[in-house]
Amino acid sequence: MDDVLFETLGVVARIERDGGHTVRSLIMVRDGVERLGEFQQVIGRARHVVARNSEWVFRRGDEVTLDGRTQSVETLVRDDGLINEAILHG
C-alpha cells in the first residue's frame, strides 16, 4: 500500500544532511497539520514530510528543498520501521 501512496502523492525532494551528504528522494508532503496546545486547542499549523525508511530516515537539522524552498527538520514525529514522519521548521 505504501508504494501506491508514494507513487500517487509523492514528490521528489532534495534532502541534505550536515552540509555535505545530499540525496534526491520521493517523499509525501502533508501541509497544514494542526499543532495542539495543552488544552487541545489549535495553536498553529505545520508542514510534515513522510519518507520510506529504505530511502531516507529524517534527523533533526536535515534540510529539505521542495519547489525551491528549503526548510530544516524540526523534529521526528514517528517512525514505525517502514516509514518515518518529520515536522519542518518555518
Secondary structure, DSSP 8 states (H G I E B T S, - for coil): -HHHHHHHH-EEEEEEETTTEEEEEEEEEEEEEEEE-TTS-EEEEEEEEEEETTT----TT-EEEETTEEEEEEEEEEE-SSEEEEEE--
